[in-house]
Amino acid sequence: MEKAAYPGDMSSNDSPTYDDSERESSSRIVEEKGIELGEAADMYGDLGSAEEYGYVTRGLKSRHIQFIALGGTIGTGLFLGIGRAFTQAGPLSLLLGYSFTGVAVYAMIMSLGEMATWLPLPGAIPQFCTRYVDGAMGFAVGAMKAYKGTGSTGRFLGLFSVLVNAAFSYGGVEFVAVAAGEAENPRYSIPKAVRRVFWRILFFYVLGSLAIGVLIPYNEPLLLSAIEDGAPGGAASPWVIAIYRAGVPVLPSIVNAVILTSASSSANAHLCIGSRYLYALAQSGQAPQFLLKCSKRGVPYFCVAITASISLTYMSCTSGAEIVFQWFQDIVAISTLITWMSVSIAYIGFHAALKTQGIDRRTFVFRSPIQPYTAYFSLCFFGMIAFFNGFHTFGPFNIYGFVTAYVGIPIYLALYAFWKIFKGTKLVKAHEADIHTGKAAMDAADAHWPPRVARNWVEGVWFWIA
């Protein structure tokens, strides 16, 4: 079977085979033309296309990957959205909700990290879905991400309101793998960044939710009134209110500045990653090929420009800022859940392909534990949250809340059906899954990354952190 031709349609189910001559060719191009052109030639099938379109540059060091993951995860969900969940569910449900979701998120990111270490592609997720599941799934998830009480019943819905908020807060944790296509020495930096996700979840979210429950009561009048009135800035942040109650006059202003900075950083990370999703669609033949064009610095400028141009600006006209933020949070949460479910499904397909094609996972640089059961667990957990996401809108029925809670599902299904009908794609069979295209050049590039050897204990600590 011939190697898939790029740029072109990657929605077919053909899996290219490799012989020694192809591996030698990839190695030769890497040696003569550099890593970027070597990877591009391996992906597109010929050096001419690689030179015409260029390729993203592997300039992101390990510390950059760490900060991209940090910036994409720590945003308004942690500082602002968590306040509403706290008042709705109380301290125990807040802690449990963030803990349970954190376990599932870590299970998902381990699955994604294994795939991204094996084949660190730009955009990653849409390409993995296309290669291991169905071209229609790759198109749907890539298009979505490029755009973007009392009593037992009360406690049940309160807990699920926390799970939805946690999904919004954790959204962006997958950026660590999406950036793999531009990471320097990705088979070192990606596993390291993935393992660090556990500590981010523990310190920022699990311990953070515990701290909020200790610092202020769930019925704090200042917090309730700020949420009800749609107060601007960080007035609805439990962190700001906790510091205000402590009587430290300058700290609330500092925390407000931190919230603004983190929101800006998160938005910047989402813009960058959104453009890479679009680039991944173009690489898979699911978006116009001019989007593959990169600058000399390896920036896919058409993708960046289009992603920036369709960014949404939210204005408080007839609805308060808090209501608009709640709508935005629900829409982003369901989109994030669908993405994570797609990652889990892609890993299940990847795992089956490895087994069928005779590749031993024990030889991997990074291998996630207890697979494929870890992927099945995360898939079921995120599916449960997506299903119960809008149950709070039924009593009494709230049309706006219902739409924002579930609108992402029909959009995803519509995109999936469109590509399925338009291209006539089929589910990828395990023996046909493409687990090799682009890997030969990456294997050849591994020898070019210098080893990181600490010269003193300070540098050793820094290498451990970043």
Disulfide bonds with the S-S distance in Angstrom:
none
